Amino acid sequence: MCYKNWMGRMVGALALLCLVSISVIAQENYKPTKENLQAREEFQDNKFGIFIHWGLYSMMGQGEWVMHNRNIDHKEYEKLATCFFPKNFNADEWVKAVKRAGAKYICITSRHHDGFSMFHTEQSPYNIVDATPFGRDVLKELADACHKYGIKLHFYYSHLDWGRDDYAPLGRTGHGTHRASDGDWNHYIDFMKGQLTELLTNYGPIGAIWFDGLWDRDEEEGGMKPERWDLYSQYELIHELQPACLVANNHHIDIIPGEDIQIFERDIPGQNLYGYSEQAISRLPLETCQTMNRTWGYNITDSIYKTPKFLIQYLVQTAGKGANLLLNVGPQPNGELPAEAIARMNAMGDWLEQYGETIYGTRGGVVPPSEWGVTTQKRNKLYVHVLEPTKVLFLPYTGNKLLKAKCFANGKPVAFTQLKEGILLSFAKDQTDDVDFVVELNFKNEVK
């Protein structure tokens, strides 16, 4: 290599290094914009969203990890695209069903770990428009429907890819898909940035980018270090393209600078039933994602759905911890939402139509969760959600005069005694509810 060319490459490399360094510093010292802070408040007010896991994997009816679980060669898996034709997909019907459920936003998989893009992308022909006979951009149709019906749209985006050679070296998963994994990792990073730019440029206002897959890297491969994945640059790109777009990352570790939402997979913050939630709870807006049955993507043999009562109480418990619930549905390969999922969404919508005031726009209550239930609060009101029937209930809250206590459903008074140690509620025989008996407490001053 001649000196002139060598110097030119060195200058280019140094310039790139400077840009990367500036990006790292910018996100490590990340200060959200006014638009971003407002979006965080609105996100917390929404409280309930619907997660949608949909892709080529729905055709096999074995969940979204089927490519990994069955060790399917990535070139054979790609042939599914030539048959993918979800003729019953109707974006308007999906969004109306979500709205009927009382949810305020949708988060849909734009690209899952199998690497197939559910939107029209110039970064790869392996997408729903160019690789399938269906030939329609379902994300564009969904975006249009969301804007039409006032539902916010979030995009799930996988950092992990089981099919690309430039996802190199191999991570912890997808070893049986027979990809070469000898490509250029920086090329893969550029590919992701290109897709993120498309998602934030071609589909109108986006509420959040919801990342997943960071946990795939072993420590000797750089692990989950932000620099290994060029996260700071990605986060900065998102905030530059749409300042109000929130960044979330399902990495199961403590918050990384530049993130706006903290995710807890399958766990209400403070729990760790599934082993994903050892991270500290931050002061960022919180979100719990959970399945209706056992799997995220469509599974033809998974008919074990959680009951409407369980899901309603789960939403209430999540709100009591100050978090949102992102409840998943896995559409069928023909583009329809499963009837079992629609039934549960409708049940939640019926409940929220009556009790939504005690959930939307609230924050976790000053009285911490207990075996009997949780509290939520808004201005001078404290909503007591009694999930386990009881005759009396003591609330250790002091310093604010209680003016009135009533049953939220019918307005009937609830007997109370305000003591220096707290508030004692006494319930009549007819003051009970199998799902959630809500008591509204009105105080003289704002509940803080």
JOTAFEN-V276821 format. One record per run of one state. SS is the DSSP state (h for helix, s for strand, l for the rest). FROM is the first residue (numbers start at 0). LEN is the number of residues. If there is no record, write none. Layout:
# JOTAFEN-V276821
ss->SS from->FROM len->LEN
ss->SS from->FROM len->LEN
This chain:
# JOTAFEN-V276821
ss->l from->0 len->2
ss->h from->2 len->26
ss->l from->28 len->5
ss->h from->33 len->13
ss->l from->46 len->1
ss->s from->47 len->5
ss->l from->52 len->3
ss->h from->55 len->4
ss->l from->59 len->2
ss->s from->61 len->1
ss->l from->62 len->3
ss->h from->65 len->4
ss->l from->69 len->4
ss->h from->73 len->10
ss->l from->83 len->7
ss->h from->90 len->10
ss->l from->100 len->4
ss->s from->104 len->7
ss->l from->111 len->5
ss->s from->116 len->1
ss->l from->117 len->9
ss->s from->126 len->1
ss->l from->127 len->10
ss->h from->137 len->12
ss->l from->149 len->2
ss->s from->151 len->7
ss->l from->158 len->16
ss->h from->174 len->3
ss->l from->177 len->7
ss->h from->184 len->15
ss->l from->199 len->8
ss->s from->207 len->5
ss->l from->212 len->1
ss->h from->213 len->3
ss->l from->216 len->2
ss->h from->218 len->3
ss->l from->221 len->4
ss->h from->225 len->4
ss->l from->229 len->1
ss->h from->230 len->11
ss->l from->241 len->4
ss->s from->245 len->5
ss->l from->250 len->10
ss->s from->260 len->5
ss->l from->265 len->19
ss->s from->284 len->7
ss->l from->291 len->7
ss->s from->298 len->1
ss->l from->299 len->8
ss->h from->307 len->13
ss->l from->320 len->2
ss->s from->322 len->7
ss->l from->329 len->9
ss->h from->338 len->20
ss->l from->358 len->4
ss->s from->362 len->2
ss->l from->364 len->5
ss->s from->369 len->1
ss->l from->370 len->2
ss->s from->372 len->6
ss->l from->378 len->2
ss->s from->380 len->6
ss->l from->386 len->5
ss->s from->391 len->4
ss->l from->395 len->6
ss->s from->401 len->6
ss->l from->407 len->5
ss->s from->412 len->1
ss->l from->413 len->1
ss->s from->414 len->5
ss->l from->419 len->2
ss->s from->421 len->5
ss->l from->426 len->10
ss->s from->436 len->7
ss->l from->443 len->5
